[in-house]
Structure formats: C-alpha cells, structure tokens
C-alpha cells in the first residue's frame, strides 16, 4: 500500500533520463518487457494476455506518459496521474476513485531488473495499464473499491477494504478453465513472482471463504498466502457491504 513515509532504501530508483546505470531507461524497459512477455503464457489470465497483445504498440517501448494518458482516456475515460514519489494512502485512493491512475516517473535500476523497493513505472504501467485499457470489470472494481476505501470512516472496515484491494488488484489469482491464472499486478510485472504465485510453495485460499481483514500485509516480501477468485469477472460481483460488519 502506498504510504507517505518510506523506511526502505530507495536509492536504486532513478528518475527517467537520469540513469547512471550502464543501461539506458529505454534498454531497461525493453529488457523488462521482452522477458516478462515470455512469462505470460500459461500463467497470466486470458484478459491480461489479450490486453497486452492489444496495446503492445503503446507499451513496447518506454512510454511517454502524456501520450499514453491521452490514449487511455480515449479508450476508457481514465487518465494517468504521474507521481514522482510516494503518494499518501488517502490521495492514492482518491485519485483512483476519480479515474486517475497514479504512475511513477521513476524506474528501477538497469543493474537489478528483479527488484524495485517501490512500485516504479514498470510495475505501474505493465502491471496495471493493460487491464485498465481492456477490461471494464477491472476498471469498475478499481474505481469502486478505491472510492469505498477513501470514504470509509470505520478503521476496521477501511483495513478490510485495503486488504481486499491488495489481495485482488495487486496480488490475486483466478480460476480459468480449471487452472489458476494470475491477474494481480505485482505478479504480472515480476519475472520471479509470476511463477512463484503458481508454485507449490504458495498457499492459495478461496477469497470468499476468508475474513480478509484479519491479514497483515507486507508488500516488501513475496506473498506466501494468496487468494483466488472463481473467475476474473468475479471482481464485478464482490459486494463491499458484505464486508462491513
Ligand atoms: Fe500496483
């Protein structure tokens, strides 16, 4: 979850155009893109695979956020909101609830493609934008849960919703033709996590069978317990009122 304070070493993150690595930002992006696309088949949900194919010309190279935002708006009514640092949680959800998706203007170091201490542009764009472009179910769920989180006054209910956001949008799997497939952005944008999420090392629990509010999330470690939904479109059927007790 985004936070206004950072206790992690973010010195490896670089502002676009200021890379001191042996690789340019463009080279870093292309390496990330090419290797991640090779990981999608048989792991990512069909909605995401189709979406990446559809918007490939827009994200194949390091994108210009202004142009990408215009294209996203014409497709979906959403815009990109560039952020050059951490966004306080309330601001983060307020932006999303008003159809502005925050995207970092910094990117991980070209020396370490597998790690970013914070969500960087690669994560934000590759992990979220394809489904934002291509799925009205995803867009509506994202907007609705963000509004609900922003407006929630009861701390327990707010935490439950934030957990739900994390264990769906950021780290979620769904059933697809009897198999598990990834739709969470953390896994979709990570070379290692997309395989790990589907490995026997991870406990997968049906989302509808748990009280999601009781879990404590550490976004800086891989998730050893994740939650599955019966199908991708189930996102559109989640009733927040049932979580408010
Ligand atoms: Fe994310």
py3Dmol code that shows the C-alpha trace and the ligand (Angstrom):
import py3Dmol

protein = """\
ATOM      1  CA  UNK A   1       0.000   0.000   0.000  1.00  0.00           C
ATOM      2  CA  UNK A   2       1.253   3.433  -0.739  1.00  0.00           C
ATOM      3  CA  UNK A   3       2.376   5.472   2.192  1.00  0.00           C
ATOM      4  CA  UNK A   4       3.687   8.929   2.786  1.00  0.00           C
ATOM      5  CA  UNK A   5       6.797   7.693   4.526  1.00  0.00           C
ATOM      6  CA  UNK A   6       9.455   5.359   3.247  1.00  0.00           C
ATOM      7  CA  UNK A   7      11.603   3.220   5.500  1.00  0.00           C
ATOM      8  CA  UNK A   8      13.275   1.407   2.641  1.00  0.00           C
ATOM      9  CA  UNK A   9      16.389   2.244   0.713  1.00  0.00           C
ATOM     10  CA  UNK A  10      15.113   3.806  -2.492  1.00  0.00           C
ATOM     11  CA  UNK A  11      18.491   4.942  -3.758  1.00  0.00           C
ATOM     12  CA  UNK A  12      18.391   2.410  -6.586  1.00  0.00           C
ATOM     13  CA  UNK A  13      15.343   4.065  -8.131  1.00  0.00           C
ATOM     14  CA  UNK A  14      16.158   6.545 -10.859  1.00  0.00           C
ATOM     15  CA  UNK A  15      14.207   9.378 -12.328  1.00  0.00           C
ATOM     16  CA  UNK A  16      13.682   8.926 -16.052  1.00  0.00           C
ATOM     17  CA  UNK A  17      16.515  10.415 -18.034  1.00  0.00           C
ATOM     18  CA  UNK A  18      18.920  10.455 -15.099  1.00  0.00           C
ATOM     19  CA  UNK A  19      20.059   6.849 -15.163  1.00  0.00           C
ATOM     20  CA  UNK A  20      23.631   6.318 -14.080  1.00  0.00           C
ATOM     21  CA  UNK A  21      23.427   2.618 -14.834  1.00  0.00           C
ATOM     22  CA  UNK A  22      25.222   1.040 -17.769  1.00  0.00           C
ATOM     23  CA  UNK A  23      21.794   0.669 -19.352  1.00  0.00           C
ATOM     24  CA  UNK A  24      19.578   3.481 -20.527  1.00  0.00           C
ATOM     25  CA  UNK A  25      16.000   3.638 -19.233  1.00  0.00           C
ATOM     26  CA  UNK A  26      14.871   2.535 -22.690  1.00  0.00           C
ATOM     27  CA  UNK A  27      17.138  -0.521 -22.628  1.00  0.00           C
ATOM     28  CA  UNK A  28      15.951  -1.384 -19.136  1.00  0.00           C
ATOM     29  CA  UNK A  29      12.339  -1.121 -20.225  1.00  0.00           C
ATOM     30  CA  UNK A  30      12.821  -3.274 -23.311  1.00  0.00           C
ATOM     31  CA  UNK A  31      14.603  -5.981 -21.310  1.00  0.00           C
ATOM     32  CA  UNK A  32      11.810  -5.983 -18.738  1.00  0.00           C
ATOM     33  CA  UNK A  33       9.136  -6.050 -21.435  1.00  0.00           C
ATOM     34  CA  UNK A  34      10.640  -8.835 -23.538  1.00  0.00           C
ATOM     35  CA  UNK A  35      11.369 -11.201 -20.700  1.00  0.00           C
ATOM     36  CA  UNK A  36       8.042 -10.618 -18.949  1.00  0.00           C
ATOM     37  CA  UNK A  37       6.029 -11.261 -22.115  1.00  0.00           C
ATOM     38  CA  UNK A  38       7.705 -14.648 -22.337  1.00  0.00           C
ATOM     39  CA  UNK A  39       6.362 -15.475 -18.879  1.00  0.00           C
ATOM     40  CA  UNK A  40       2.700 -14.716 -19.558  1.00  0.00           C
ATOM     41  CA  UNK A  41       1.620 -17.793 -21.499  1.00  0.00           C
ATOM     42  CA  UNK A  42       0.061 -20.330 -19.146  1.00  0.00           C
ATOM     43  CA  UNK A  43       0.465 -18.024 -16.151  1.00  0.00           C
ATOM     44  CA  UNK A  44      -1.346 -14.734 -16.749  1.00  0.00           C
ATOM     45  CA  UNK A  45      -5.118 -14.652 -17.047  1.00  0.00           C
ATOM     46  CA  UNK A  46      -6.551 -14.508 -20.548  1.00  0.00           C
ATOM     47  CA  UNK A  47      -7.856 -10.962 -20.088  1.00  0.00           C
ATOM     48  CA  UNK A  48      -4.318  -9.752 -19.432  1.00  0.00           C
ATOM     49  CA  UNK A  49      -2.695 -11.729 -22.251  1.00  0.00           C
ATOM     50  CA  UNK A  50      -5.216 -10.347 -24.733  1.00  0.00           C
ATOM     51  CA  UNK A  51      -4.826  -6.845 -23.336  1.00  0.00           C
ATOM     52  CA  UNK A  52      -1.023  -6.870 -23.687  1.00  0.00           C
ATOM     53  CA  UNK A  53      -1.348  -8.020 -27.291  1.00  0.00           C
ATOM     54  CA  UNK A  54      -3.866  -5.278 -27.954  1.00  0.00           C
ATOM     55  CA  UNK A  55      -1.869  -2.385 -26.500  1.00  0.00           C
ATOM     56  CA  UNK A  56       1.580  -3.745 -27.344  1.00  0.00           C
ATOM     57  CA  UNK A  57       2.410  -0.816 -29.664  1.00  0.00           C
ATOM     58  CA  UNK A  58       1.733   1.595 -26.783  1.00  0.00           C
ATOM     59  CA  UNK A  59       3.927  -0.066 -24.164  1.00  0.00           C
ATOM     60  CA  UNK A  60       6.538  -1.963 -26.183  1.00  0.00           C
ATOM     61  CA  UNK A  61       8.956   0.920 -25.666  1.00  0.00           C
ATOM     62  CA  UNK A  62       9.329   3.151 -22.631  1.00  0.00           C
ATOM     63  CA  UNK A  63       6.099   5.122 -22.919  1.00  0.00           C
ATOM     64  CA  UNK A  64       5.546   8.837 -22.955  1.00  0.00           C
ATOM     65  CA  UNK A  65       3.090   9.230 -20.077  1.00  0.00           C
ATOM     66  CA  UNK A  66       1.298  12.205 -21.576  1.00  0.00           C
ATOM     67  CA  UNK A  67       0.552  10.391 -24.836  1.00  0.00           C
ATOM     68  CA  UNK A  68      -0.289   7.161 -23.062  1.00  0.00           C
ATOM     69  CA  UNK A  69      -2.691   9.027 -20.810  1.00  0.00           C
ATOM     70  CA  UNK A  70      -4.480  10.507 -23.823  1.00  0.00           C
ATOM     71  CA  UNK A  71      -4.797   7.074 -25.377  1.00  0.00           C
ATOM     72  CA  UNK A  72      -6.041   5.574 -22.126  1.00  0.00           C
ATOM     73  CA  UNK A  73      -8.612   8.341 -21.823  1.00  0.00           C
ATOM     74  CA  UNK A  74      -9.955   7.793 -25.310  1.00  0.00           C
ATOM     75  CA  UNK A  75     -10.335   4.062 -24.577  1.00  0.00           C
ATOM     76  CA  UNK A  76     -11.668   4.184 -21.076  1.00  0.00           C
ATOM     77  CA  UNK A  77     -12.277   7.625 -19.591  1.00  0.00           C
ATOM     78  CA  UNK A  78      -9.312   7.100 -17.226  1.00  0.00           C
ATOM     79  CA  UNK A  79      -6.147   9.178 -17.157  1.00  0.00           C
ATOM     80  CA  UNK A  80      -2.630   8.636 -15.914  1.00  0.00           C
ATOM     81  CA  UNK A  81      -1.556  10.786 -12.966  1.00  0.00           C
ATOM     82  CA  UNK A  82       2.255  11.000 -12.922  1.00  0.00           C
ATOM     83  CA  UNK A  83       3.764  10.868  -9.437  1.00  0.00           C
ATOM     84  CA  UNK A  84       7.405  11.498  -8.630  1.00  0.00           C
ATOM     85  CA  UNK A  85       7.367   9.988  -5.175  1.00  0.00           C
ATOM     86  CA  UNK A  86       5.220   8.204  -2.667  1.00  0.00           C
ATOM     87  CA  UNK A  87       1.552   9.058  -2.626  1.00  0.00           C
ATOM     88  CA  UNK A  88      -0.216   9.211   0.752  1.00  0.00           C
ATOM     89  CA  UNK A  89      -2.790   6.449   1.001  1.00  0.00           C
ATOM     90  CA  UNK A  90      -5.840   8.755   1.013  1.00  0.00           C
ATOM     91  CA  UNK A  91      -4.580  10.645  -2.041  1.00  0.00           C
ATOM     92  CA  UNK A  92      -3.823   7.392  -3.805  1.00  0.00           C
ATOM     93  CA  UNK A  93      -7.348   6.063  -3.390  1.00  0.00           C
ATOM     94  CA  UNK A  94      -8.943   9.442  -4.073  1.00  0.00           C
ATOM     95  CA  UNK A  95      -7.122   9.637  -7.402  1.00  0.00           C
ATOM     96  CA  UNK A  96      -8.140   6.135  -8.430  1.00  0.00           C
ATOM     97  CA  UNK A  97     -11.724   6.705  -7.294  1.00  0.00           C
ATOM     98  CA  UNK A  98     -11.814   9.614  -9.717  1.00  0.00           C
ATOM     99  CA  UNK A  99     -10.298   7.617 -12.574  1.00  0.00           C
ATOM    100  CA  UNK A 100      -6.768   8.930 -12.331  1.00  0.00           C
ATOM    101  CA  UNK A 101      -4.263   6.118 -12.132  1.00  0.00           C
ATOM    102  CA  UNK A 102      -1.010   7.128 -10.364  1.00  0.00           C
ATOM    103  CA  UNK A 103       2.096   6.140 -12.325  1.00  0.00           C
ATOM    104  CA  UNK A 104       5.624   6.606 -11.006  1.00  0.00           C
ATOM    105  CA  UNK A 105       8.013   8.751 -13.015  1.00  0.00           C
ATOM    106  CA  UNK A 106      10.969   6.716 -11.834  1.00  0.00           C
ATOM    107  CA  UNK A 107      12.177   3.278 -12.774  1.00  0.00           C
ATOM    108  CA  UNK A 108      14.246   0.534 -11.207  1.00  0.00           C
ATOM    109  CA  UNK A 109      17.944   0.374 -11.856  1.00  0.00           C
ATOM    110  CA  UNK A 110      19.064  -1.329 -15.036  1.00  0.00           C
ATOM    111  CA  UNK A 111      21.531  -3.247 -12.885  1.00  0.00           C
ATOM    112  CA  UNK A 112      18.802  -5.047 -10.980  1.00  0.00           C
ATOM    113  CA  UNK A 113      15.777  -5.816 -13.109  1.00  0.00           C
ATOM    114  CA  UNK A 114      14.218  -8.039 -10.467  1.00  0.00           C
ATOM    115  CA  UNK A 115      13.904  -5.539  -7.683  1.00  0.00           C
ATOM    116  CA  UNK A 116      12.284  -2.215  -7.023  1.00  0.00           C
ATOM    117  CA  UNK A 117      11.807  -1.015  -3.442  1.00  0.00           C
ATOM    118  CA  UNK A 118       8.678   0.859  -4.507  1.00  0.00           C
ATOM    119  CA  UNK A 119       6.192   0.452  -7.321  1.00  0.00           C
ATOM    120  CA  UNK A 120       8.044   2.007 -10.265  1.00  0.00           C
ATOM    121  CA  UNK A 121       6.915   2.937 -13.752  1.00  0.00           C
ATOM    122  CA  UNK A 122       7.467  -0.605 -14.974  1.00  0.00           C
ATOM    123  CA  UNK A 123       5.172  -2.031 -12.295  1.00  0.00           C
ATOM    124  CA  UNK A 124       2.540   0.666 -12.683  1.00  0.00           C
ATOM    125  CA  UNK A 125       2.382   0.507 -16.470  1.00  0.00           C
ATOM    126  CA  UNK A 126       2.884  -3.162 -17.237  1.00  0.00           C
ATOM    127  CA  UNK A 127       1.098  -4.459 -14.144  1.00  0.00           C
ATOM    128  CA  UNK A 128      -1.999  -2.283 -14.376  1.00  0.00           C
ATOM    129  CA  UNK A 129      -2.412  -0.471 -17.691  1.00  0.00           C
ATOM    130  CA  UNK A 130      -3.275  -3.439 -19.927  1.00  0.00           C
ATOM    131  CA  UNK A 131      -6.316  -4.341 -17.816  1.00  0.00           C
ATOM    132  CA  UNK A 132      -7.229  -0.681 -17.391  1.00  0.00           C
ATOM    133  CA  UNK A 133      -7.308  -0.370 -21.169  1.00  0.00           C
ATOM    134  CA  UNK A 134      -9.071  -3.608 -21.841  1.00  0.00           C
ATOM    135  CA  UNK A 135     -11.412  -4.603 -19.028  1.00  0.00           C
ATOM    136  CA  UNK A 136     -14.462  -2.699 -17.863  1.00  0.00           C
ATOM    137  CA  UNK A 137     -14.794  -5.202 -14.987  1.00  0.00           C
ATOM    138  CA  UNK A 138     -11.298  -4.278 -13.783  1.00  0.00           C
ATOM    139  CA  UNK A 139     -11.886  -0.540 -14.186  1.00  0.00           C
ATOM    140  CA  UNK A 140     -15.199  -0.575 -12.351  1.00  0.00           C
ATOM    141  CA  UNK A 141     -13.881  -2.686  -9.496  1.00  0.00           C
ATOM    142  CA  UNK A 142     -10.820  -0.465  -9.164  1.00  0.00           C
ATOM    143  CA  UNK A 143     -12.861   2.726  -9.113  1.00  0.00           C
ATOM    144  CA  UNK A 144     -15.493   1.370  -6.755  1.00  0.00           C
ATOM    145  CA  UNK A 145     -13.135  -0.121  -4.182  1.00  0.00           C
ATOM    146  CA  UNK A 146     -10.938   2.992  -4.192  1.00  0.00           C
ATOM    147  CA  UNK A 147     -13.970   5.215  -3.541  1.00  0.00           C
ATOM    148  CA  UNK A 148     -15.160   2.911  -0.806  1.00  0.00           C
ATOM    149  CA  UNK A 149     -11.735   2.942   0.863  1.00  0.00           C
ATOM    150  CA  UNK A 150     -11.456   6.724   0.592  1.00  0.00           C
ATOM    151  CA  UNK A 151     -14.895   7.249   2.122  1.00  0.00           C
ATOM    152  CA  UNK A 152     -14.694   4.566   4.815  1.00  0.00           C
ATOM    153  CA  UNK A 153     -14.679   6.029   8.318  1.00  0.00           C
ATOM    154  CA  UNK A 154     -14.577   2.831  10.349  1.00  0.00           C
ATOM    155  CA  UNK A 155     -10.890   1.791  10.710  1.00  0.00           C
ATOM    156  CA  UNK A 156     -11.626  -1.941  10.663  1.00  0.00           C
ATOM    157  CA  UNK A 157     -13.748  -1.657   7.541  1.00  0.00           C
ATOM    158  CA  UNK A 158     -11.101   0.504   5.889  1.00  0.00           C
ATOM    159  CA  UNK A 159      -8.394  -2.068   6.670  1.00  0.00           C
ATOM    160  CA  UNK A 160     -10.583  -4.870   5.315  1.00  0.00           C
ATOM    161  CA  UNK A 161     -11.084  -2.953   2.080  1.00  0.00           C
ATOM    162  CA  UNK A 162      -7.381  -2.128   1.780  1.00  0.00           C
ATOM    163  CA  UNK A 163      -6.574  -5.808   2.259  1.00  0.00           C
ATOM    164  CA  UNK A 164      -9.134  -6.687  -0.384  1.00  0.00           C
ATOM    165  CA  UNK A 165      -7.527  -4.165  -2.739  1.00  0.00           C
ATOM    166  CA  UNK A 166      -4.122  -5.686  -2.124  1.00  0.00           C
ATOM    167  CA  UNK A 167      -5.214  -9.312  -2.446  1.00  0.00           C
ATOM    168  CA  UNK A 168      -7.046  -8.686  -5.683  1.00  0.00           C
ATOM    169  CA  UNK A 169      -5.603  -5.795  -7.679  1.00  0.00           C
ATOM    170  CA  UNK A 170      -2.007  -6.207  -6.534  1.00  0.00           C
ATOM    171  CA  UNK A 171      -1.747  -9.887  -5.719  1.00  0.00           C
ATOM    172  CA  UNK A 172      -4.551 -12.088  -6.976  1.00  0.00           C
ATOM    173  CA  UNK A 173      -5.191 -15.285  -8.891  1.00  0.00           C
ATOM    174  CA  UNK A 174      -8.326 -16.552 -10.586  1.00  0.00           C
ATOM    175  CA  UNK A 175      -9.644 -19.837 -11.871  1.00  0.00           C
ATOM    176  CA  UNK A 176      -9.640 -20.180 -15.638  1.00  0.00           C
ATOM    177  CA  UNK A 177     -10.724 -23.423 -17.314  1.00  0.00           C
ATOM    178  CA  UNK A 178      -9.809 -25.377 -14.191  1.00  0.00           C
ATOM    179  CA  UNK A 179      -6.353 -23.797 -13.880  1.00  0.00           C
ATOM    180  CA  UNK A 180      -5.021 -20.973 -11.743  1.00  0.00           C
ATOM    181  CA  UNK A 181      -4.025 -17.817 -13.553  1.00  0.00           C
ATOM    182  CA  UNK A 182      -2.533 -14.568 -12.269  1.00  0.00           C
ATOM    183  CA  UNK A 183      -4.297 -11.228 -12.514  1.00  0.00           C
ATOM    184  CA  UNK A 184      -2.519  -9.307  -9.698  1.00  0.00           C
ATOM    185  CA  UNK A 185      -0.203  -6.550 -10.888  1.00  0.00           C
ATOM    186  CA  UNK A 186       2.692  -7.408  -8.575  1.00  0.00           C
ATOM    187  CA  UNK A 187       2.945 -10.844 -10.082  1.00  0.00           C
ATOM    188  CA  UNK A 188       2.136  -9.816 -13.645  1.00  0.00           C
ATOM    189  CA  UNK A 189       5.019  -7.336 -13.608  1.00  0.00           C
ATOM    190  CA  UNK A 190       7.563  -9.565 -11.843  1.00  0.00           C
ATOM    191  CA  UNK A 191       9.678 -12.199 -13.573  1.00  0.00           C
ATOM    192  CA  UNK A 192      10.015 -14.245 -10.392  1.00  0.00           C
ATOM    193  CA  UNK A 193       6.671 -13.662  -8.690  1.00  0.00           C
ATOM    194  CA  UNK A 194       4.512 -14.764 -11.603  1.00  0.00           C
ATOM    195  CA  UNK A 195       5.979 -18.263 -11.354  1.00  0.00           C
ATOM    196  CA  UNK A 196       6.166 -18.259  -7.590  1.00  0.00           C
ATOM    197  CA  UNK A 197       2.459 -17.425  -7.231  1.00  0.00           C
ATOM    198  CA  UNK A 198       1.583 -20.611  -9.095  1.00  0.00           C
ATOM    199  CA  UNK A 199       4.125 -22.806  -7.326  1.00  0.00           C
ATOM    200  CA  UNK A 200       3.518 -25.319  -4.570  1.00  0.00           C
ATOM    201  CA  UNK A 201       5.311 -23.005  -2.155  1.00  0.00           C
ATOM    202  CA  UNK A 202       2.266 -20.759  -2.023  1.00  0.00           C
ATOM    203  CA  UNK A 203      -0.965 -21.433  -0.154  1.00  0.00           C
ATOM    204  CA  UNK A 204      -3.985 -20.497  -2.255  1.00  0.00           C
ATOM    205  CA  UNK A 205      -7.246 -19.849  -0.415  1.00  0.00           C
ATOM    206  CA  UNK A 206     -10.672 -19.079  -1.928  1.00  0.00           C
ATOM    207  CA  UNK A 207     -11.275 -15.381  -1.339  1.00  0.00           C
ATOM    208  CA  UNK A 208     -14.921 -15.829  -0.433  1.00  0.00           C
ATOM    209  CA  UNK A 209     -14.033 -18.231   2.404  1.00  0.00           C
ATOM    210  CA  UNK A 210     -11.925 -15.850   4.484  1.00  0.00           C
ATOM    211  CA  UNK A 211     -12.255 -12.724   6.564  1.00  0.00           C
ATOM    212  CA  UNK A 212      -9.752 -10.762   4.508  1.00  0.00           C
ATOM    213  CA  UNK A 213      -9.492  -8.063   7.148  1.00  0.00           C
ATOM    214  CA  UNK A 214      -7.542 -10.212   9.599  1.00  0.00           C
ATOM    215  CA  UNK A 215      -4.433 -10.464   7.437  1.00  0.00           C
ATOM    216  CA  UNK A 216      -1.353  -8.305   7.815  1.00  0.00           C
ATOM    217  CA  UNK A 217       0.323  -7.395   4.565  1.00  0.00           C
ATOM    218  CA  UNK A 218       3.998  -6.838   3.992  1.00  0.00           C
ATOM    219  CA  UNK A 219       4.294  -5.548   0.447  1.00  0.00           C
ATOM    220  CA  UNK A 220       8.082  -5.881   0.529  1.00  0.00           C
ATOM    221  CA  UNK A 221       8.121  -9.667   0.709  1.00  0.00           C
ATOM    222  CA  UNK A 222       6.673 -12.241  -1.653  1.00  0.00           C
ATOM    223  CA  UNK A 223       3.224 -13.438  -0.643  1.00  0.00           C
ATOM    224  CA  UNK A 224       3.188 -16.958   0.750  1.00  0.00           C
ATOM    225  CA  UNK A 225      -0.602 -16.940   1.035  1.00  0.00           C
ATOM    226  CA  UNK A 226      -2.725 -15.604  -1.810  1.00  0.00           C
ATOM    227  CA  UNK A 227      -6.421 -15.675  -2.605  1.00  0.00           C
ATOM    228  CA  UNK A 228      -8.217 -16.994  -5.616  1.00  0.00           C
ATOM    229  CA  UNK A 229     -11.487 -15.913  -7.151  1.00  0.00           C
ATOM    230  CA  UNK A 230     -13.689 -18.276  -9.171  1.00  0.00           C
ATOM    231  CA  UNK A 231     -13.172 -16.313 -12.389  1.00  0.00           C
ATOM    232  CA  UNK A 232     -11.836 -12.921 -13.433  1.00  0.00           C
ATOM    233  CA  UNK A 233     -15.327 -11.456 -13.801  1.00  0.00           C
ATOM    234  CA  UNK A 234     -15.995 -12.274 -10.148  1.00  0.00           C
ATOM    235  CA  UNK A 235     -14.331  -8.922  -9.410  1.00  0.00           C
ATOM    236  CA  UNK A 236     -17.534  -7.305 -10.642  1.00  0.00           C
ATOM    237  CA  UNK A 237     -19.655  -9.309  -8.212  1.00  0.00           C
ATOM    238  CA  UNK A 238     -17.897  -8.511  -4.944  1.00  0.00           C
ATOM    239  CA  UNK A 239     -20.326  -6.767  -2.635  1.00  0.00           C
ATOM    240  CA  UNK A 240     -18.470  -4.423  -0.286  1.00  0.00           C
ATOM    241  CA  UNK A 241     -21.492  -4.203   2.008  1.00  0.00           C
ATOM    242  CA  UNK A 242     -20.970  -7.835   2.985  1.00  0.00           C
ATOM    243  CA  UNK A 243     -17.542  -6.855   4.354  1.00  0.00           C
ATOM    244  CA  UNK A 244     -18.958  -4.086   6.529  1.00  0.00           C
ATOM    245  CA  UNK A 245     -19.807  -5.692   9.855  1.00  0.00           C
TER     246      UNK A 245
END
"""
ligand_1 = """\
1
LIG
Fe 0.341 -1.835 -8.260
"""
view = py3Dmol.view(width=600, height=400)
view.addModel(protein, "pdb")
view.setStyle({"model": 0}, {"cartoon": {"style": "trace"}})
view.addModel(ligand_1, "xyz")
view.setStyle({"model": 1}, {"stick": {}})
view.zoomTo()
view.show()
